[in-house]
Amino acid sequence: MPTEDRDHPDDSSEGQPPGNVPEQHRGWRGLFSTLPGKILTTFVAGLATWAVTHFTGVLDSWFRDDGPWVKVAVQTNPYRVGSFNNDAIHGAMPIGERPTTGPGKGCDGFHDWLIKHGGTDAPQSKFQVVVQGNVDGDVQISNLRVLIADRQEPSRAVGVVCPSAGETNAHPISVDLDKASPRAVYTSPSGRPFGFTVKKGESETFPITATAHHGRYSWRLEFDMTLGTEASTQLVDDSGKPFRTVPRPAGPSWEWDFQGAWAVHDAGATSTPQRLSVGEAFQIPQTSGQRTR
């Protein structure tokens, strides 16, 4: 996702360098000159070699959208975002879809499983954007905007959910996609407007919650940047694809049991427990006095 110079678009701080070693910690150097210290040095060197080999690939994939001024990373799995990992994960699954595998134990793989099998975030997309300075000098970031690529009427789908222990409300940037001109609303405890400055290696992290109740949306984000007297814009999306958000399907949802089946626990459902095994086609759950077509 390169940085783009244009007037009209067509449509925590990981990665920070470590600080200086405090004066009181310099005594550790003496430990490494002793025999136990030399053994520890060998262990630490081996651990460091493993860490470099293991984490270099992780960081390369994390900051995969490099531009001349900033690097941008997007984590679309809400379970891996600190602001959202206590929330239940909701989605919409096409009726008749028949995945041969389940999301696995816990909610870590739920979002990726949902998208892989044709599902969509519903009624919210929750993700994190990290912007890291990639050039000498101060890069000023401002004017975060929402770009709607497509809006359609909701289609028939069934709700699926990975339950959680509790919900949080730490949503600094929110987007109401149903508005005629959706805006990215930044909520600051101090009330200051959206605007940040990053130096090379410094990062800013933005948890984002976008909500849809009346339509299916494909959308992106964009923000302005200034470096000295130069100005540019940066597009933010999901690895070159737009974010997708749809309304939550009406009626009961199928809740994953973390093992091999889905169950309906909604209060309006029939008193007879309803279960759907992995490999069975998703259908709208029956409700009291109704039959599923």
Disulfide bonds with the S-S distance in Angstrom:
Cys107-Cys162 1.95
